Structure formats: C-alpha cells, structure tokens
Amino acid sequence: MNHHHRKILHSLFAHPVNANIAMKDVESVLRELGADVSTAHSGKLHVALNNHSVNFPHAKHSLPKQEVIQVRKFLESCGVDPGRDYPL
C-alpha cells in the first residue's frame, strides 16, 4: 500500500469525521486491502472483504460523514486497524 492509500485509510478513521474523502479514493484503498469491489445495477457499491460484505451508496464526489462512518465500521468489523497494520 502506497503512502497516498495509507493517508486515505487514516482519514477514514480520523476524529472528527472527515467529509472530504473522494469515493474513488475509498474504492482504491479497499482494493489495496484485498476487497472485491463491484458496482451493482442499482448503483450501489458491493464490497466483500475477509468474509464480510456490505453495500454502499455510490457517491459521485465526496462521501458524506454518515457514509464515512459506515465505511469505518465495515473496516473495523473486517479487522483493519490503520494504526497497527498501516502506520504512516
């Protein structure tokens, strides 16, 4: 995982919640983590990682804060800890 991906991953876990994260960057980080990412016909983004799966609404630009929290919770349930696994 390159430095840019690590910065995006850490921004997903930042406090207060960052609402200036592009969906294409989140998709890229998820793929780097080994997730299977696909777009459904309904326009939702289907993500499968470590035997967990979730559907996210596909934002055209930046993610709203609520969606950042959803991505964070999904990554936590998959056992991803950016401070431990991907330090800056």
C-alpha positions in Angstrom: 0.0 0.0 0.0 1.5 3.3 -1.0 1.6 6.5 1.1 -1.5 8.0 -0.6 -3.6 4.9 0.2 -2.4 5.0 3.8 -3.3 8.7 4.2 -6.8 7.9 2.8 -7.2 4.9 5.2 -6.1 7.0 8.2 -8.5 9.8 7.1 -11.4 7.3 7.3 -10.6 6.7 10.9 -9.8 10.3 11.8 -11.7 12.2 14.6 -13.6 14.4 13.9 -15.1 12.6 10.9 -13.7 13.8 7.6 -16.3 14.6 5.0 -13.8 15.4 2.2 -12.9 11.9 1.0 -13.5 11.0 -2.6 -15.3 7.7 -3.3 -12.8 6.8 -6.0 -10.0 7.0 -3.3 -12.0 4.8 -0.9 -12.6 2.2 -3.7 -8.8 2.2 -4.4 -8.0 1.7 -0.7 -10.5 -1.1 -0.4 -8.9 -2.9 -3.4 -5.5 -2.4 -1.9 -6.7 -4.1 1.2 -7.8 -7.1 -0.9 -11.5 -6.4 -1.2 -13.7 -7.5 -4.1 -15.4 -4.3 -5.2 -18.1 -4.2 -7.8 -20.9 -1.9 -8.8 -24.5 -3.3 -8.7 -27.1 -2.4 -11.3 -28.8 -0.2 -8.6 -25.8 2.0 -8.5 -24.6 0.7 -5.1 -21.1 -0.4 -4.5 -20.8 -4.0 -3.3 -17.7 -4.7 -1.2 -16.5 -8.1 0.1 -13.5 -8.3 2.5 -12.4 -11.0 5.0 -15.8 -12.9 4.8 -17.7 -9.7 5.4 -19.8 -7.9 2.7 -21.6 -4.6 2.5 -23.4 -2.4 0.0 -22.6 1.3 0.0 -24.4 4.0 -2.0 -22.1 5.1 -4.7 -21.3 8.8 -4.1 -20.3 10.8 -7.2 -17.9 13.0 -5.4 -17.0 13.3 -1.7 -18.5 10.9 0.9 -21.0 12.4 3.4 -20.0 12.0 7.1 -22.5 9.2 7.7 -21.1 7.1 4.8 -17.5 7.7 6.1 -18.7 6.2 9.5 -20.3 3.2 7.6 -17.0 2.5 5.8 -15.1 2.9 9.1 -17.4 0.4 10.9 -17.1 -2.1 8.0 -13.3 -1.9 8.1 -13.3 -2.4 11.8 -15.6 -5.4 11.5 -13.1 -6.8 9.0 -10.2 -6.4 11.5 -8.5 -3.5 9.8 -6.6 -1.2 12.2 -4.7 1.5 10.3 -2.5 2.5 13.3 -1.4 -1.1 13.8 -1.4 -2.5 10.3 -0.6 0.5 8.1 1.3 3.2 10.0 2.1 6.5 8.3 
